Each structure stands twice: as C-alpha cells, then as structure tokens.
Amino acid sequence: MRIKLEHVTKQFPSRNKKSKDIVTAADDLCFEIPDGKLVSLLGPSGCGKSTALNLICGLLSPTSGKIFFDDDDVTDLPPEKRGVGMVFQSYALYPHLNVRKNIMFPLQNFKGEDRLSKEEMLKKVDEAAEIVQIKELMDRKPKEMSGGQQQRVAIARALVKRPRVLLLDEPLSNLDARLRIQTREEIRRIQKETKITTVFVTHDQEEAMSISDFIIVMKNGLVHQIGAPQEVYDDPANLFVAKFLGTPPINVFNGKISNGYLYIGEDAVMKIKTEAADGDVYVGVRPEGFILKNDGKLHCELKNVEVMGRDTSIVSSNKASVDAAVIRSIISSEERDLINGDKVCFDLKPYKVFIFGKDDEKRIAYEVEGESK
C-alpha cells in the first residue's frame, strides 16, 4: 500500500481560551511512502511526527490537504475503513484476557459479511502469533509476561486484521535498552516477512537508522529531509539534521570562509572552492572525521582518552566549539601512540566535514581538491 500526503496541514486552537493563536502541529506535509517499505518519522518531542501518524490513521482530520492510499483518497475516511493496524507506546492490552483473546478481540468486532466464524478467527490468531513468535504464550495474561512479550502481543493484535498499513507510535519507549534492541529487530523481521507498509514513529535516531528503508526527519511540524538513513547521515540538508543524527553527535564549531580557506576559530583547516561569500559559518565535523597528526591543522586541548576496544575516543576542547564543552574524536587504536602531551592536532576528512550558513543554517556546498561536498 502506497501512502501519499499532499500539502497536509493540521492546526489546533491555542489551549489558552482567551487567545486566538493557532498551533500548527503539521505544516504542509508532502511526502510519499512506497508500498511495502518501513519508514520512520523521526524528530524531537513536539515535532509533529505523532500528529502525522494520527492523520494517516484517521484519528485526526487534516485542516487542509489530501491523504491517499494508493490512488484512493482517504482524507475523510474513518479509521475503521482505512485498513490500518495501530500499535501504541503503551501496550493497551486487556488485563483480564489471555493472549489468545487479546489478539482475537479486533476480529470479534467485524460485522455483516466481514464477520468470521470462531474457527476462522482462531486460525488467524494462530497465524499472527506465529509471525511474532509467541505461540507458547497464548494462555498467559499480560501480567504474566515481560514488556517485550506484551509488545509482541500488541503487534500481533494489529496484524491479525491483515491491515494494509501498520502504524507504530513509539512502540519501544517502555522497554529497557536490551529489550529495545531485540524488539526493534523483531519489528524489522516481521515487516520484511509480511511486506506490510509500515510507519514507525520515534525520537530515537539509532532506532530509526537501524531498521528503516528511509527516514523522514521532522522539526516544528515541518519535514526537513527525507532519504535512506545512511544518505541522510552522510548528506544532511541543514544543521538541525546533522546534529540530530549520529552517536556520538556531530561536533559543531564557529568558523569562517576567507580567501579560499575554511577556518575553525583561528585555524585554517582546509583550502576550499565554494560559491558562498566569505563570512562566518558553522562547521560540523563527524567524530570519525578526525585524523590525528602531530602537525595537524586543527589544534585542540587534550582532556581525556577513552579506550573502547577497537576504537579510541579522544576528548578535547577548542574555543570555537559551539554546543559542547568537549569535542569527541574517534580514531583507531593504532593511532593512540601519536597522543603526546596536553595538546592534540588533527587534519580533517573532507567528506565528514559540513559547512552551514550562519543565519539560515542551510548546507553550503564546497569542493576540496575536486571532491564535492
């Protein structure tokens, strides 16, 4: 099932009854989700991702714009007519029912010619339980299961209706770290097996990047970038996207372009070609973009060295750093011997360095020795 949003906006009145202000939760959303793909709506709290999901589901009606499932306009269609399955952050299981009856519950609400016999319902329940691998839990009640098992039941309940679209709203937020990893891997496996178009809402960029075919990065109700996870990481459209993706996060510096050189603070770190005018800019450097060298062009004060087995994290400082008191640089363990004294120097990998406008924070293209950025 292909999902398409055409200029979809959702506005709410202000909570202050005396105010006439309008809150725009989703602002002119235009994107298409291909059939059979898993797509993540990614962004910080309040960015509009859950609003977008509820618009797709039909729990909210858009203020303006159109929503299509394939070529069908479903903008005014109620949720029960859209063929969607929804999984919420809270498992929302009935505590007095066992797993089998929880999964079966949606089927019992079918009416008319869609109504199923008990045998047909049990068959569908068994098929859904098989997909999420919980057949051995069918007689248990929710309180007798772990959080990860309960979330699998919630997914099975959504799948049992054979939905055209599966919608997941922060489904892993209530799980501990280990269970989050296991359950997100299960969600990806289930999606690949069923080939159901899936929309996954999360604020966790690691979750989104690990399981998505592509991601839609949002902020303040606006879509900032759409693309495959690695493409967005390697080619961010603006400073917000660059900062939101990556662990450890990107290092951001105050810099400038002057006479064909890129400066970080007072250090001329690269000779570049760009159509941008000389002036102040932001410079973003991914942690893996540093090359430790005794005569490196970027000079920093050494704070600490953290050994992480295969890699080493150098913690340093630079007066031009913007958001953090420290800079994190990931180098190979073989380079550790180059660390000497209380100062460290780096050259930079051009494909890991991004320049952004000081005012609009949009990406600025440049070239280093013929390589475009």
Phi and psi in degrees as a GROMACS rama.xvg file:
@    title "Ramachandran Plot"
@    xaxis  label "Phi"
@    yaxis  label "Psi"
@TYPE xy
-87.6459  133.76  ARG-2
-112.764  133.289  ILE-3
-135.151  128.757  LYS-4
-109.744  125.306  LEU-5
-115.016  105.964  GLU-6
50.178  49.3786  HIS-7
-86.1314  125.207  VAL-8
-126.33  139.007  THR-9
-128.792  122.217  LYS-10
-120.814  147.547  GLN-11
-125.133  148.461  PHE-12
-69.8905  154.706  PRO-13
-62.6293  146.735  SER-14
-67.934  -22.1907  ARG-15
-78.3075  107.622  ASN-16
-62.5511  -21.9584  LYS-17
-84.6977  -10.8261  LYS-18
-96.8725  145.421  SER-19
-100.162  9.47284  LYS-20
-66.6843  149.012  ASP-21
-112.089  134.884  ILE-22
-99.4141  121.977  VAL-23
-97.8819  106.584  THR-24
-86.066  -30.5921  ALA-25
-135.029  126.18  ALA-26
-120.48  101.178  ASP-27
53.8733  54.0963  ASP-28
-73.2574  125.028  LEU-29
-133.627  104.808  CYS-30
-159.823  163.496  PHE-31
-129.005  133.935  GLU-32
-107.247  114.992  ILE-33
-64.9425  156.28  PRO-34
-61.1825  133.305  ASP-35
76.5973  12.2958  GLY-36
-104.189  157.663  LYS-37
-105.28  117.668  LEU-38
-120.906  135.537  VAL-39
-105.683  133.335  SER-40
-92.3661  114.194  LEU-41
-121.933  135.385  LEU-42
170.638  171.073  GLY-43
-71.366  168.848  PRO-44
-57.3881  136.06  SER-45
84.2788  9.38449  GLY-46
-82.9613  -13.1452  CYS-47
105.413  4.74119  GLY-48
-69.1438  -41.2365  LYS-49
-69.7105  -34.1903  SER-50
-60.9689  -44.5297  THR-51
-60.5081  -41.6117  ALA-52
-63.8036  -42.5293  LEU-53
-69.001  -27.7284  ASN-54
-69.0899  -41.192  LEU-55
-64.6562  -40.8562  ILE-56
-68.8006  -33.5228  CYS-57
102.751  1.9099  GLY-58
-70.6781  -23.5387  LEU-59
-124.311  147.788  LEU-60
-103.652  136.89  SER-61
-68.7921  147.997  PRO-62
-68.6731  -36.3081  THR-63
-154.715  162.754  SER-64
101.328  174.815  GLY-65
-129.189  148.19  LYS-66
-123.612  129.864  ILE-67
-122.3  139.031  PHE-68
-107.828  113.142  PHE-69
53.8816  -122.699  ASP-70
-100.674  5.22561  ASP-71
-89.1334  127.309  ASP-72
-78.4846  111.616  ASP-73
-109.537  15.6924  VAL-74
-53.6576  -42.1867  THR-75
-104.926  11.156  ASP-76
-83.1396  134.524  LEU-77
-67.551  158.442  PRO-78
-54.6279  -41.2839  PRO-79
-67.0606  -15.1552  GLU-80
-98.2466  -3.63437  LYS-81
-90.8005  -14.6915  ARG-82
71.2423  41.7793  GLY-83
-110.626  150.633  VAL-84
-114.243  134.836  GLY-85
-121.286  133.204  MET-86
-122.793  124.92  VAL-87
-99.4084  170.408  PHE-88
-60.8581  -45.9579  GLN-89
-83.2509  143.113  SER-90
-67.0398  -28.2746  TYR-91
54.3572  40.8018  ALA-92
-90.0699  151.395  LEU-93
-79.469  115.891  TYR-94
-66.3745  -24.6958  PRO-95
-88.8626  -4.69516  HIS-96
-106.614  145.361  LEU-97
-76.859  177.755  ASN-98
-58.9127  -45.6554  VAL-99
-57.2765  -45.4884  ARG-100
-73.7257  -31.1276  LYS-101
-63.5156  -44.0478  ASN-102
-68.3043  -35.7131  ILE-103
-73.4897  -22.4928  MET-104
-50.8115  -46.5256  PHE-105
-61.109  -32.895  PRO-106
-69.4169  -27.6149  LEU-107
-72.7059  -12.2096  GLN-108
-92.9137  -2.2596  ASN-109
-66.5115  139.451  PHE-110
-120.419  161.858  LYS-111
60.5383  -134.48  GLY-112
-70.0829  -14.3528  GLU-113
-84.4595  -10.287  ASP-114
-62.882  137.968  ARG-115
-109.98  152.457  LEU-116
-74.7346  164.928  SER-117
-61.5937  -38.2999  LYS-118
-63.9138  -41.807  GLU-119
-65.2497  -40.5267  GLU-120
-63.8511  -44.2669  MET-121
-62.8434  -37.0028  LEU-122
-63.8321  -44.9385  LYS-123
-65.7044  -38.0815  LYS-124
-62.3829  -45.0596  VAL-125
-62.3842  -38.8609  ASP-126
-65.2457  -42.4581  GLU-127
-66.2088  -41.0796  ALA-128
-65.5841  -34.7707  ALA-129
-64.5786  -40.7593  GLU-130
-62.053  -42.5525  ILE-131
-94.5782  4.15428  VAL-132
59.8742  54.9842  GLN-133
-131.099  23.8886  ILE-134
-61.0649  -28.0932  LYS-135
-77.3353  -5.51345  GLU-136
-106.085  7.9561  LEU-137
-60.1785  -27.1973  MET-138
-97.6096  1.81254  ASP-139
-85.3793  155.722  ARG-140
-99.2657  160.478  LYS-141
-51.5511  -39.6638  PRO-142
-66.3326  -14.7923  LYS-143
-94.2282  9.94945  GLU-144
-126.241  158.685  MET-145
-75.5126  169.508  SER-146
-60.7175  -41.571  GLY-147
-64.1836  -38.8838  GLY-148
-66.6376  -40.8477  GLN-149
-62.7838  -37.9499  GLN-150
-67.3353  -33.323  GLN-151
-65.3663  -38.5042  ARG-152
-62.2774  -43.0027  VAL-153
-61.5473  -38.7172  ALA-154
-67.8779  -42.295  ILE-155
-60.9048  -39.6684  ALA-156
-63.2313  -35.3293  ARG-157
-72.5194  -35.1608  ALA-158
-78.4931  -23.3418  LEU-159
-63.2443  -24.1715  VAL-160
-81.7586  0.466874  LYS-161
53.2535  58.4622  ARG-162
-68.5948  154.385  PRO-163
-78.3831  -25.535  ARG-164
-138.351  135.392  VAL-165
-110.435  126.003  LEU-166
-116.734  125.883  LEU-167
-121.855  115.001  LEU-168
-105.001  100.131  ASP-169
48.3357  52.4154  GLU-170
-71.948  -11.4641  PRO-171
-109.369  1.39903  LEU-172
-63.0279  -27.8773  SER-173
-91.2588  5.58724  ASN-174
-101.91  153.445  LEU-175
-74.6493  172.486  ASP-176
-58.5116  -45.5045  ALA-177
-65.964  -43.3807  ARG-178
-66.5489  -32.6363  LEU-179
-59.8006  -45.0128  ARG-180
-65.0319  -45.337  ILE-181
-62.8457  -43.5384  GLN-182
-72.1919  -36.3478  THR-183
-66.8168  -34.1326  ARG-184
-65.2866  -37.1178  GLU-185
-66.6891  -40.3568  GLU-186
-60.7208  -41.7477  ILE-187
-65.3767  -42.1665  ARG-188
-61.6892  -45.9481  ARG-189
-62.0564  -42.6252  ILE-190
-64.062  -40.8209  GLN-191
-66.1304  -37.6104  LYS-192
-69.6377  -43.2635  GLU-193
-85.295  -23.6151  THR-194
58.3344  29.0734  LYS-195
-82.7803  133.493  ILE-196
-59.1385  124.033  THR-197
-126.794  133.448  THR-198
-115.947  123.025  VAL-199
-117.939  118.381  PHE-200
-97.3333  129.352  VAL-201
-157.07  154.444  THR-202
-101.222  -2.4658  HIS-203
-94.8193  107.113  ASP-204
-65.231  -28.9387  GLN-205
-66.9038  -41.1644  GLU-206
-59.8263  -49.9065  GLU-207
-61.8126  -44.0321  ALA-208
-71.1482  -27.9335  MET-209
-79.9954  -25.9224  SER-210
-121.893  -7.29717  ILE-211
-91.1526  147.006  SER-212
-74.0483  -40.0849  ASP-213
-154.799  164.188  PHE-214
-122.562  150.839  ILE-215
-118  109.658  ILE-216
-91.0422  126.402  VAL-217
-124.097  153.206  MET-218
-157.035  132.979  LYS-219
53.072  39.6631  ASN-220
80.4926  -0.929145  GLY-221
-110.265  146.594  LEU-222
-83.8862  124.086  VAL-223
-98.5711  -31.4552  HIS-224
-164.342  146.772  GLN-225
-130.268  134.899  ILE-226
171.004  175.212  GLY-227
-62.3355  145.847  ALA-228
-52.155  -47.5523  PRO-229
-67.8946  -34.7877  GLN-230
-64.2414  -42.1876  GLU-231
-67.691  -38.8552  VAL-232
-63.5963  -43.7047  TYR-233
-80.6314  -17.5196  ASP-234
-141.507  60.4584  ASP-235
-67.3926  142.221  PRO-236
-77.4572  -27.5676  ALA-237
-154.591  178.124  ASN-238
-65.6174  -37.8272  LEU-239
-59.0224  -48.089  PHE-240
-62.666  -43.511  VAL-241
-59.7194  -40.3936  ALA-242
-75.6575  -29.8459  LYS-243
-77.2095  -29.1353  PHE-244
-102.044  133.15  LEU-245
121.907  134.326  GLY-246
-136.308  118.281  THR-247
-59.2306  159.635  PRO-248
-69.3503  163.317  PRO-249
-62.882  145.886  ILE-250
-89.0401  127.379  ASN-251
-115.019  132.633  VAL-252
-125.957  152.907  PHE-253
-77.2613  130.067  ASN-254
-142.819  -171.582  GLY-255
-157.204  156.694  LYS-256
-106.305  127.934  ILE-257
-151.86  121.528  SER-258
52.051  41.8962  ASN-259
82.3256  8.79106  GLY-260
-121.244  147.771  TYR-261
-99.3959  125.163  LEU-262
-108.965  141.915  TYR-263
-114.984  113.063  ILE-264
60.6183  -123.852  GLY-265
-98.178  0.0318963  GLU-266
-92.4942  124.416  ASP-267
-81.333  103.834  ALA-268
-93.3834  -25.1168  VAL-269
-153.623  145.853  MET-270
-91.5689  124.836  LYS-271
-132.29  161.855  ILE-272
-117.316  129.286  LYS-273
-155.726  152.77  THR-274
-84.2145  -8.64491  GLU-275
-69.7806  145.546  ALA-276
-70.5728  154.029  ALA-277
-59.6325  143.401  ASP-278
156.713  -176.999  GLY-279
-72.5427  142.977  ASP-280
-144.702  168.961  VAL-281
-98.1358  141.778  TYR-282
-119.846  123.752  VAL-283
-108.122  132.569  GLY-284
-128.104  120.29  VAL-285
-63.1358  149.195  ARG-286
-55.666  -31.9559  PRO-287
-85.2795  5.68287  GLU-288
-93.0997  7.76599  GLY-289
-100.861  138.275  PHE-290
-116.922  113.016  ILE-291
-71.9435  121.229  LEU-292
-144.141  143.52  LYS-293
-62.1207  -31.7616  ASN-294
-110.528  28.0286  ASP-295
-61.0019  155.546  GLY-296
-81.2591  -25.12  LYS-297
-98.0491  122.381  LEU-298
-105.392  129.301  HIS-299
-134.929  160.281  CYS-300
-94.6905  124.247  GLU-301
-72.1382  130.758  LEU-302
-108.46  -44.3461  LYS-303
-163.811  159.514  ASN-304
-125.344  122.372  VAL-305
-111.919  116.053  GLU-306
-88.2731  126.448  VAL-307
-121.977  36.1972  MET-308
80.1033  -102.772  GLY-309
-65.4871  -37.8916  ARG-310
-115.231  166.169  ASP-311
-126.912  136.123  THR-312
-104.945  119.439  SER-313
-94.2168  123.111  ILE-314
-102.1  118.91  VAL-315
-139.858  -179.094  SER-316
-136.195  156.288  SER-317
-152.067  136.32  ASN-318
-60.9257  -20.9391  LYS-319
-85.9367  -5.3048  ALA-320
-63.2811  139.076  SER-321
-94.8056  -59.0749  VAL-322
-95.9094  -21.7666  ASP-323
-129.509  153.333  ALA-324
-73.0487  -19.7247  ALA-325
-129.291  159.574  VAL-326
-112.087  135.172  ILE-327
-110.65  124.846  ARG-328
-122.641  125.528  SER-329
-98.1449  120.135  ILE-330
-125.997  164.859  ILE-331
-73.9798  155.718  SER-332
-63.0098  -26.9005  SER-333
-65.2776  -25.9625  GLU-334
-81.2511  -6.63888  GLU-335
-60.549  -29.1415  ARG-336
-66.4773  -16.4018  ASP-337
-79.2692  -9.71208  LEU-338
-78.1331  121.86  ILE-339
-151.044  120.448  ASN-340
86.5218  -162.276  GLY-341
-102.658  11.9348  ASP-342
-127.111  148.541  LYS-343
-131.521  146.07  VAL-344
-125.198  143.549  CYS-345
-133.375  143.899  PHE-346
-95.0166  163.458  ASP-347
-118.827  143.327  LEU-348
-81.2902  117.161  LYS-349
-55.5497  -36.6661  PRO-350
-75.2435  -2.83157  TYR-351
-112.203  10.2211  LYS-352
-115.543  129.574  VAL-353
-125.117  140.829  PHE-354
-113.095  135.56  ILE-355
-129.734  145.897  PHE-356
-62.3417  143.911  GLY-357
-70.7673  -32.2063  LYS-358
-91.5316  -52.9719  ASP-359
-94.8475  -9.69278  ASP-360
61.3615  19.3367  GLU-361
-82.478  153.911  LYS-362
-64.7627  139.657  ARG-363
-111.756  123.113  ILE-364
-75.9438  146.446  ALA-365
-154.261  169.058  TYR-366
-129.837  143.021  GLU-367
-127.097  115.628  VAL-368
50.2401  43.1013  GLU-369
85.9821  -4.74368  GLY-370
-93.7978  121.242  GLU-371
-78.8581  147.349  SER-372
